[in-house]
Amino acid sequence: MIKKVAAIHDLSGIGRCSLSVAITTLSALGLQVCPMPTAILSNQTGFSSFSFLDFTPYIEDYMKEWKKIGYHFDCIYSGFLGSSKQVDQMKQFVEFFKEEGTLVVVDPVMGDEGQLYTTYDESYIGKMRELISYADVITPNYTEFLLLLGQSQKELTEEEIYKGAKELTKLGPTRIVVTGRIEENRVYNYGFDAITEESFKVIIPFNQKSYSGTGDLMASIVSGMLTKEFTLEEAVKKAADFIWKAVVYTEETGIRPEEGIIFEHYLGELIQL
């Protein structure tokens, strides 16, 4: 039977990110995607303007209907949450639908490039720390990783990163992927498994450009491959390789970074897994 993923993110009409990325990549991996939008945007927020519909008032009824029809999920995967209220709704969702064997992945979206997003205040970090206690896997970028640790935005050694990841596992998640640490001309992604005590890193080149949605691609591919019972290291390596190929192709086209990377050409690689 096909496995099901509840994907809880915003939906942007333009800009390859969030649900448009999750639905596409998870489907290519042979999984049924059941989306629950947290917000609906005309285009992602990297553009100069955008329209925004907050979906908070509708989420509770959405969950209740899914519960009423008796739906079950092999994976619950959350991304952008627009407020502390939505964090509480996400916790309720996990309480409603998590069963034995259900994988819970939280991408703790709240900042990048050393800054908390302007849509949040410092109290949101505490709410996200509450949410990751419900997760099996978390996929923070480097900025979010430091925010969760309560550390200033600084350069950590590799040993300190693994030590910090181990510290976060005390909150609940057993596997942690820290993405997008940039050093010179490379992007470093780190993985830590608290059960096996194994750690690893995956390095890809950096072309000095920042594209919308690459973190969503990483988290979506990792979520899908873990649902299909690949190892964490296999999932991160595949996701990083997939992203780099798409970045190279995208750079050749010259499209605006706000539109995201052209990953559609490489979906066949996911279908074959």
C-alpha positions in Angstrom: 0.0 0.0 0.0 1.2 3.5 -0.8 2.5 5.4 2.2 0.9 8.7 3.1 2.6 12.0 4.1 0.7 14.9 5.8 2.6 18.0 4.5 1.9 21.1 6.6 3.3 24.2 5.0 2.3 27.4 3.3 1.4 27.5 -0.4 3.0 30.1 -2.7 1.7 30.4 -6.2 5.0 31.6 -7.6 8.5 30.7 -6.2 9.4 27.0 -5.9 9.1 26.5 -2.2 7.0 25.0 0.6 4.0 23.0 -0.6 4.7 23.3 -4.3 8.1 21.6 -3.6 6.8 19.1 -1.0 3.9 17.9 -3.1 6.1 17.5 -6.2 9.1 15.8 -4.7 7.2 13.5 -2.3 4.9 12.4 -5.1 8.0 11.6 -7.3 9.2 9.5 -4.5 6.1 7.4 -4.8 4.3 8.8 -1.7 0.7 10.1 -1.4 0.9 13.7 -0.2 -1.9 15.1 1.8 -1.4 18.9 2.1 -2.6 21.2 4.8 -1.8 24.8 4.0 -0.8 27.2 6.9 -1.1 30.2 4.6 -1.7 30.9 0.9 0.5 33.5 -0.8 0.4 34.9 -4.3 4.2 34.4 -4.5 6.9 33.7 -1.9 8.0 36.5 0.3 11.4 37.1 -1.4 9.6 39.2 -4.1 9.0 42.9 -3.5 5.3 42.4 -2.7 2.9 39.5 -2.1 -0.7 38.8 -1.0 -1.1 36.6 2.1 -4.1 34.6 3.4 -3.6 33.3 6.9 -5.1 29.8 7.1 -5.1 29.7 11.0 -9.0 30.0 11.3 -9.5 26.9 9.1 -6.9 24.5 10.4 -8.8 23.1 13.4 -11.8 22.1 11.2 -9.4 20.7 8.6 -7.8 18.5 11.2 -11.2 17.4 12.6 -12.4 16.3 9.2 -9.3 14.2 8.5 -9.8 12.6 12.0 -13.5 12.1 11.3 -12.8 10.1 8.1 -10.2 8.0 9.9 -7.1 8.9 7.9 -3.7 7.6 8.9 -0.3 8.9 8.0 3.1 7.3 7.8 4.8 10.6 8.0 3.8 14.0 9.4 6.0 16.8 8.0 5.7 20.4 8.9 7.5 23.5 7.5 6.5 27.2 7.7 4.1 28.0 10.5 2.9 31.6 10.6 2.4 32.1 14.3 2.6 30.7 17.8 -1.0 29.7 17.4 -0.1 27.5 14.4 2.7 25.9 16.4 0.0 24.9 19.0 -2.2 23.6 16.1 0.7 21.6 14.8 1.3 20.0 18.3 -2.4 19.1 18.3 -2.1 17.6 14.8 0.7 15.3 16.0 -1.4 14.3 19.1 -4.3 13.5 16.8 -2.5 11.5 14.2 0.8 10.1 15.5 0.6 6.4 15.9 3.2 3.7 16.5 5.6 3.9 13.5 4.5 7.4 12.4 7.5 9.5 11.4 7.3 13.1 12.5 9.6 15.6 10.7 9.8 19.3 11.7 11.6 21.8 9.6 11.8 24.6 12.2 11.4 27.5 9.7 12.1 30.8 11.5 15.3 32.5 10.2 18.2 32.5 7.7 21.5 34.3 7.1 22.0 34.9 10.8 18.6 36.6 11.5 15.3 35.6 12.9 12.6 36.4 10.2 10.9 39.7 10.8 7.5 38.0 11.0 8.6 36.4 14.4 9.7 37.7 17.7 12.1 36.1 20.2 9.2 34.2 22.0 8.7 32.2 18.8 12.0 30.4 19.4 10.7 29.0 22.6 7.5 27.8 20.8 9.6 26.1 18.2 11.6 24.4 20.9 8.3 23.0 22.2 7.4 21.7 18.8 10.6 19.9 18.1 10.0 17.9 21.3 7.2 16.2 19.2 9.6 15.4 16.3 11.6 12.3 15.4 13.7 14.3 12.9 14.4 18.1 12.6 16.0 19.9 9.7 17.1 23.4 10.8 19.3 25.5 8.7 22.5 26.8 10.4 20.8 30.0 11.6 17.8 28.1 13.0 20.1 25.6 14.6 21.9 28.3 16.6 18.5 29.9 17.5 17.2 26.6 18.9 20.4 26.2 20.9 20.1 29.8 22.3 23.5 30.7 20.9 24.6 33.8 19.2 25.1 33.7 15.4 28.7 32.6 15.2 30.9 30.1 13.5 31.1 26.8 15.3 33.6 24.1 14.8 32.5 20.8 13.4 32.9 19.2 16.9 30.7 22.0 18.4 28.0 21.4 15.8 27.7 17.7 16.6 27.8 18.6 20.3 25.0 21.1 19.7 23.0 18.5 17.7 23.4 16.0 20.6 22.1 18.7 23.0 19.0 19.2 20.9 18.2 15.5 20.9 17.6 15.9 24.6 14.5 17.8 23.7 13.0 14.8 21.8 14.2 14.4 18.2 16.5 11.5 17.6 17.9 12.6 14.2 19.1 16.1 13.3 20.1 17.5 9.9 21.8 20.9 10.0 21.7 22.4 6.5 23.2 25.2 4.6 26.3 26.2 6.6 28.4 28.2 4.1 32.2 28.4 4.3 34.0 30.0 1.5 32.9 28.2 -1.7 31.1 25.2 -0.1 27.8 24.4 1.6 28.0 22.0 4.5 25.2 19.8 5.7 25.6 17.8 8.9 23.7 14.8 10.2 23.5 13.3 13.7 21.7 10.2 14.9 21.3 10.0 18.6 20.3 6.3 18.5 23.4 5.1 16.7 25.7 8.0 17.9 26.7 8.3 14.2 27.5 11.7 12.6 28.3 12.7 9.0 28.6 15.7 6.7 27.7 16.2 3.1 29.5 19.0 1.2 28.4 20.6 -2.1 29.8 23.6 -4.0 28.4 27.1 -3.4 27.9 29.4 -6.3 27.5 32.6 -4.3 23.8 32.8 -4.9 20.8 32.2 -2.6 17.8 30.6 -4.2 14.3 30.3 -2.7 13.2 26.9 -1.6 16.4 24.9 -1.4 15.8 24.2 2.3 12.3 23.0 1.5 13.8 20.7 -1.1 16.3 19.3 1.3 13.6 18.7 4.0 11.1 17.2 1.6 13.5 14.8 0.0 14.9 13.7 3.4 11.3 13.3 4.8 10.3 11.2 1.8 13.4 9.0 1.8 13.1 8.4 5.5 9.5 7.4 5.1 10.7 4.9 2.5 13.2 3.6 5.0 16.4 4.9 3.5 19.1 5.8 6.1 19.5 9.4 7.2 22.9 9.7 5.4 21.5 8.3 2.2 18.7 10.8 2.3 20.9 13.8 2.9 23.4 12.8 0.3 20.7 12.3 -2.3 19.0 15.6 -1.4 22.2 17.6 -1.6 23.2 16.0 -4.9 19.7 16.7 -6.3 19.8 20.3 -5.2 23.3 21.0 -6.6 22.4 19.6 -10.0 19.3 21.8 -10.1 21.4 24.9 -9.0 23.9 24.4 -11.8 21.1 24.1 -14.4 19.2 27.1 -12.9 22.3 29.3 -13.0 22.7 28.6 -16.7 19.1 29.9 -17.4 19.6 33.2 -15.5 16.2 33.2 -13.8 15.7 35.3 -10.7 16.7 33.6 -7.5 13.2 34.4 -6.1 11.7 31.9 -8.5 13.7 29.1 -6.9 15.7 26.4 -8.6 14.6 24.5 -11.6 14.4 21.0 -10.1 11.7 19.6 -12.4 14.3 18.3 -14.9 15.7 15.9 -12.2 12.5 14.4 -10.7 13.2 11.2 -12.6 16.0 10.5 -10.2 13.6 10.5 -7.3 11.1 8.4 -9.2 13.7 5.7 -9.6 14.4 5.4 -5.9 
